[in-house]
């Protein structure tokens, strides 16, 4: 099985057009459509860059209460 990944924009409701695939008339294919709802940042990369973060207790052990589960 070969996989070809192509990203397209829907230009009409309910219609998808994909061109330039190395396929021929009569080839059987499986089509899976994955809607990409991820919002990109202004530069298109690293959407969490420059978002504020804070360590409330930076010197305390992480998940200290989870150790009790293992007893």
Buried (B, 14 or more C-beta within 10 A) or exposed (E): EEEEEEEEEEEEEEEEEEEEEEEEEEEEEEEEEEEEEEEEEEEEEEEEEEEEEEEEEEEEEEEEEEEEEEE
